[in-house]
Amino acid sequence: QSIIGLIPSRSGSVIYDGNDITKMPCHKIVHLGMSQVPEGRRVFQELTVYENLVMGAYSKKKDAAFKEDIEKIYARFPRLAERKNQIAGTLSGGEQQMLAIGRALMSRPQCLILDEPTMGLAPQMIDRVLEAVASIRAKGITVLMVEQNALEAIAIADSAYVLRQGHLVYQGRGENLDADTLKQLYLGGLTAISVTGIA
């Protein structure tokens, strides 16, 4: 949340695309091309699916591409198209996660930050969400994902970073991490997985 400007950084700096964004307001960071899907999804519970997607595009002009963006989200997540007029708070957890990702994509980000996107989801829905992440990355969008389902995330990651109690204990290619090595590194710490898009 410090990266996107929601929580002030206590130390260090955040450099994005050559810009120091450490103390930049969140809305300006979004304008630079970064968007976040927070832990716990946090969709607008009382708005419809469609209205949530519109909120995701608040920083963009409602131009001709706006409708196209909506259709792209519906194509990526057909379940959202089926439920576009449904109140978001009545969706399942997996559907809300799809909506949160779709809402973030409506700002046309160059970098998408995902915080625990599979948390609390059924195994089948975890697969769907990770497939969507891989698809987003394939479109050239850089994805930074913090994820405790580490092995599943590493399978689609270009680069992996393992943090234990706030300290970096591994940095390298995701493909170089097997289950045994990860267990030795992990030991209850938080695993941050960077899935880097290729332009």
N, C-alpha and C positions, 0 to 999 in steps of 0.2 A: 504493500500500500504506500510505502514511501516512494517507490519508483514512480507511481502515477500521481503523487502529490497529495494523497489523502491524509497521510500522517507525516509530520515534519521529521526529517532525518536528524539523528542525534550527532552523527559524525560522518565523515567521508563525503563523497559527491556522486551524483548520478549524471553521466554523460550519455546523451542519446543523439545519434546522427550528428555528432560534432557540437551539440548544444549542451551547456550545463543547465539541467532542469531541476537541480536540487531544491531550489526554493521557488520554483515556478508554480503558479496556481494550476489546479487540476484541469480546468477547462482549456487553458492554453496548451497543456501537454496533449490533450486530445486533438487540438488543432494541428499539432506537429505530426500526428499520425500514430498515436498510441492509444490503445483501448484496453479495458480490463473487465474480466468476468470475475466478480468477487467470490470468495468462499461462501457457500450457502445460497448461491444463485441470486437472491435478493431481487427477484422480479417485482414489478409493481402489481401487487396482489389483486387490487380492485379494478385494474384496467384489463381490457381484452388483450389477446395475443397481438392483434394488429396495432393497438394503441401502444403496447410496449415497444414494438419495433419502430414505430414513429418516434418515440422518445429517444431511441438510440441514434436517430438521425438529427437530433436537435442542433448539432453544430454544423450541419450541412444545409444548403439551400434546397428547398423542395423543387428541384429542377426535373428535367425529363428523366434523368438517371435515377431519381428517387423510386419511381414505380418499378424500374428494372431491378433496383437493389432489393426491394421487397420480394419480387418474383424469384430472385436468386436464392434468397433465404428459404422461401417455400420449396424451391427445387432441392435445396440441400437437406431440408427437414420437412418432408411431406406431411408429417403429423401436425406441424404448425399450420399448414395450409388447410388441413381438415378442421382445425380448431381455431381459425383466425378470429372468430367472433366470440370465442369462449373466454370467460373470466380467468385470468392467469392463475389466481389462487386456487382454482379447482383442478388444475393440471396435476399429473403425477410428478414425482421428483425428477424423473428423467426428461419429461416433457418441459419442465421448468428450466432444466439445464440447457436443453436445446434452445429454448427461448432466450435465455441469458446470453448464450453464444451468438445467436442471431441478432439480438439487440446490439451487442458490441460490434458486430460486423457492419451494422448500418452506418457507422461513422467512417467506413472505408479505411480501416487502419492499415498501416504498414507493419506494425508490431502489435500482437495480441497477447495479453498476459492472462493466464488462466490459473486461478488459485483453487486447488483441490477440485477439479471438475468432475471427478468420479465419486466424490464423497457421498456415502449413503445410497448409492444406486445399486440396483440389481445387476448381477453379472452380465446379462444380455444387454442391458442399457449401457453398462460400462464399455462394452465392445462398440456400441453405436457411437458413443461420444468420442472414443479414441479414434474410430474410423473418420469421424468428422474432423478431428484435429489434424489427422494425416492429410485429409483432403484439402483443408485450409492451407496447410504448409505447402502442398503441391502447387497451389496457386501463387506461390511466391511471397506469402505473408509470413514474417518471422513470428514464431510462437515461443513464448517463455512460459513454461508450465511448472508449477510447484505441485507435486503429486506424491501421495504415499503409496499408491499402487505402483511401486517403482518398476518392477519387472515389465509390466504391461506398457508403462510409459517409455522405458528405455528401448523397447522394441521399435518405436517409431521416432526415436530421438537421434539427431545428429551428434549432439554434445550432451554430456551429463555432468552434473555437479552434485556431489553428496555433501550435505552439511550435517554435522553432529554437534549438538549443543552450541550452535552459532559459529562453529569453525569449519572451514572448508577442508575436507579430508580426501576428496577425490575430484579431479577435473580431467576430462578426456572424452574419448569417443564412447558413445553409449554401447556400441557393439563389443567393446573390450570388457564390459562388466558382465560377469556371469552371476548366477544366484549365490554361489558360495562366497565370492568376493564381496558381493553386495551385503550379504549377511554380516560379514566381518566389519564392513565399514558402517553399516546402518545402525544396528544395535539401538533401535528406538529413536534415533534422531530424525530430523525432517529431511527428506530428499527433494532437492530442487532439480527438475529436469528441464533443460533448454532444448526445445525442438526448433531448429533454425531453418527457415524457409530458404529456398534457393531461387533467386531472381532469374 
